[in-house]
Amino acid sequence: MLERLNLDFSFYDWLLVIIVTIFGTISAYIKDPQLKAVTGTVPIPFGFAYIAIGHPIGAANAGGALLCLLFVHVVRILTYKMHVPIVLSILAGIIAFIVPSAILLPIMPQGEWFFFLICAVNLILGIFLFKTQTYHKGIQYKTPLPVYIKAPAVAAVVAGLMLIKKIVGGFATSFPMMNSIVSYESRHSLGDQCRQLPLFLIAAPFMFVWMHYSETRFSWNHWFVLVTGVTLYMIIFIPLNQKLRKKIEAAAKEL
């Protein structure tokens, strides 16, 4: 019965809930909107989702990054352009992630050529957005709630989002569990989250390819694959993030 309802959480599922809850709670108390957005693109939740799912990185994982980009823009457009309440915007963004995932998962080509194609789309789109998007300072905000209220609330949201993990398969590694929390906490500066996602699209393909080959070709331990993959990601991500901050600061000086 629990398995049918997706309630049979494994040890790693619960570990994922704990990790995302910690990161989500930390994001709620960060004032800087760009730094708050960073918590949604550091691939720690991605890594624990990868461990929880237990399958090699493939096209679905890479495709999930593109759907995560879709999620943040759906939330931003609905909230700012159509004046939809933030909670409903986040729910719509989650649906925009789940529906394509569930449709594509059983029909996606399994060949490595398709995996590389999706990785290339991520990289090209990420570079294009990073170079063409506008930059400006967001509004500083942190939750006024005490941590003993905020942390359980975040945990409840994350546990609820975990129920759909099996529906989206490999897409779940980029499922916006963390970004759902960050979207709510960044509701006054959703543009910062949208500007941050191209950095993930640029750095993640290198991590995906490395993790794919180190596991499928060399049969390395999942944890070693994860640690080395995340390390590679951060080597690329950190200088990109520094450049992003400089662009935001430069744009602020021009005002």
Secondary structure, 3 states (H helix, E strand, C coil): CCCCCCCCCCHHHHHHHHHHHHHHHHHHCCCCHHHHHHCCCCCHHHHHHHHHHCCCCCHHHHHHHHHHHHHHHHHHHHHHHCCCCHHHHHHHHHHHHHHHHHHHCCCCCCCHHHHHHHHHHHHHHHHHHHHHCCCCCCCCCCCCCCHHHHHHHHHHHHHHHHCCHHHHHHHHHHCCHHHHHHHHHCCCCHHHHHHHHHHHHHHHHHHHHHHHHHHHCCCCCHHHHHHHHHHHHHHHHHHHHHHHHHHHHHHHHHC
